[in-house]
Amino acid sequence: MSERRGNPFGLFLLGFIVGVLATFGTVLFLTSSGGGYEDGPAETRTAADNAAAAAMAAKSNQPPPPRAEATAPAPEAPAVPSVRQTGPAPELDPQVADDAAAAGMTSRTR
């Protein structure tokens, strides 16, 4: 009688598939019993949260400041000079003008 030998690649592939399925099953089993995101604490309070809540409570307990009567008019803001100048342009440093022109901020013409 002769023995018939099977293909070892088939057994290797079958073992790999069974191993992957067993790993997925184990991971699913171990992670399903942990509850979930919804089962965790509603919020995690820190010392900063408590200090902010105390400051807001202290601020709400104070009476509002008295209303100041507007007897004096507000000082006028100084006039802002317009962008267009009527006199001659101030002299610029040639290096600054060259750098500005190279950066595309102005042209080199006068």
C-alpha positions as CSV (number, residue, x, y, z in Angstrom):
1,M,0.0,0.0,0.0
2,S,1.1,3.5,-0.7
3,E,0.5,6.4,1.5
4,R,-0.9,9.5,0.0
5,R,0.5,12.8,1.3
6,G,-1.7,15.9,1.4
7,N,-0.7,19.4,0.6
8,P,0.8,21.1,3.7
9,F,0.0,24.5,2.4
10,G,-3.8,23.8,2.8
11,L,-3.3,22.9,6.5
12,F,-1.2,26.0,7.0
13,L,-3.9,28.2,5.4
14,L,-6.6,26.5,7.5
15,G,-4.6,27.1,10.7
16,F,-4.1,30.7,9.9
17,I,-7.8,31.3,9.3
18,V,-8.7,29.5,12.5
19,G,-6.1,31.5,14.4
20,V,-7.4,34.9,13.1
21,L,-11.0,34.0,13.9
22,A,-10.0,32.9,17.4
23,T,-8.1,36.2,17.9
24,F,-11.0,38.3,16.8
25,G,-13.4,36.3,19.0
26,T,-11.1,36.7,22.0
27,V,-10.8,40.5,21.5
28,L,-14.5,40.8,21.0
29,F,-15.2,38.8,24.2
30,L,-12.8,40.8,26.3
31,T,-13.9,44.2,25.1
32,S,-17.7,43.6,25.2
33,S,-17.8,43.3,29.0
34,G,-16.2,46.7,29.7
35,G,-19.5,48.6,29.4
36,G,-19.2,51.4,27.0
37,Y,-18.6,55.0,26.5
38,E,-22.1,55.9,27.7
39,D,-21.6,53.9,31.0
40,G,-18.6,56.1,32.1
41,P,-18.8,59.1,34.4
42,A,-20.8,62.0,33.1
43,E,-17.9,64.4,33.6
44,T,-14.5,64.5,35.2
45,R,-14.3,67.5,37.6
46,T,-10.9,69.0,38.2
47,A,-9.7,71.7,40.7
48,A,-9.9,74.3,37.9
49,D,-13.5,73.4,37.2
50,N,-14.4,73.8,40.9
51,A,-12.5,77.1,41.1
52,A,-14.4,78.4,38.0
53,A,-17.7,77.4,39.5
54,A,-16.9,79.1,42.8
55,A,-15.9,82.3,41.0
56,M,-19.1,82.3,39.0
57,A,-21.2,81.8,42.1
58,A,-19.4,84.6,43.9
59,K,-19.8,86.9,41.0
60,S,-23.5,86.2,40.7
61,N,-24.1,87.0,44.4
62,Q,-22.6,90.5,44.2
63,P,-25.0,93.3,43.5
64,P,-24.6,95.0,40.1
65,P,-22.4,98.1,40.1
66,P,-24.2,101.5,40.3
67,R,-24.9,103.1,37.0
68,A,-22.6,106.0,36.2
69,E,-24.4,109.2,35.0
70,A,-22.9,110.5,31.8
71,T,-22.5,114.1,32.6
72,A,-19.2,114.8,30.8
73,P,-19.1,114.1,27.0
74,A,-16.5,111.6,25.9
75,P,-13.2,113.0,24.7
76,E,-13.0,113.2,20.9
77,A,-10.5,110.9,19.2
78,P,-7.7,112.7,17.5
79,A,-8.0,113.1,13.8
80,V,-6.3,110.3,11.8
81,P,-4.2,111.7,9.0
82,S,-5.3,110.5,5.6
83,V,-3.1,108.1,3.6
84,R,-2.6,110.6,0.8
85,Q,0.0,113.2,1.6
86,T,-0.1,116.6,0.1
87,G,3.6,117.5,0.7
88,P,6.7,115.9,-0.6
89,A,7.3,112.3,0.5
90,P,9.9,111.9,3.2
91,E,13.3,110.5,2.2
92,L,13.7,106.8,2.6
93,D,16.8,104.8,3.3
94,P,17.8,103.3,-0.1
95,Q,18.3,99.9,1.5
96,V,14.8,99.9,3.0
97,A,13.3,101.0,-0.4
98,D,15.3,98.3,-2.2
99,D,14.1,95.6,0.3
100,A,10.5,96.7,0.0
101,A,10.7,96.7,-3.8
102,A,12.2,93.2,-3.7
103,A,9.4,92.0,-1.5
104,G,6.8,93.3,-3.9
105,M,5.6,96.0,-1.5
106,T,6.2,98.9,-3.7
107,S,7.7,99.8,-7.1
108,R,11.2,101.2,-7.6
109,T,10.0,104.2,-9.5
110,R,9.8,107.6,-8.0
